[in-house]
Amino acid sequence: MKNSLKVERAKKDMTQQDLADRIGVSRQTINSIEAGKYVPSTVLALKIAQNFEVSVEDIFTLEEND
């Protein structure tokens, strides 16, 4: 699964720690999601999307091999 989390953070001039604090996870979790090493739960994906006021599909997209 691909994501545009880093791009969304940049648009809001937000650090990984800022986002982590807002949604209640560790900075390492945000880093792992951005690096594609961790696929967030549905709840976490919804919290991320809600934080940026976009749909989940605007941030997370399935790849052909998913």
Residue pairs with C-beta under 8 A, 6 or more apart in sequence:
1 36
1 39
1 60
1 61
1 62
1 63
1 66
2 36
2 60
2 61
2 62
2 63
3 33
3 34
3 36
3 59
3 60
3 61
4 58
4 59
5 19
5 30
5 33
5 34
5 48
5 59
6 34
8 52
8 54
8 59
9 15
9 16
9 18
9 19
11 52
12 52
16 27
16 30
16 31
16 34
17 27
17 30
19 30
19 48
19 51
20 26
20 27
20 29
20 30
22 51
23 44
23 47
23 48
23 51
24 47
25 44
29 38
29 40
29 44
32 38
33 39
33 40
33 48
40 48
40 60
45 56
45 59
45 60
46 56
48 56
48 59
49 55
49 56
49 58
49 59
52 58
52 59
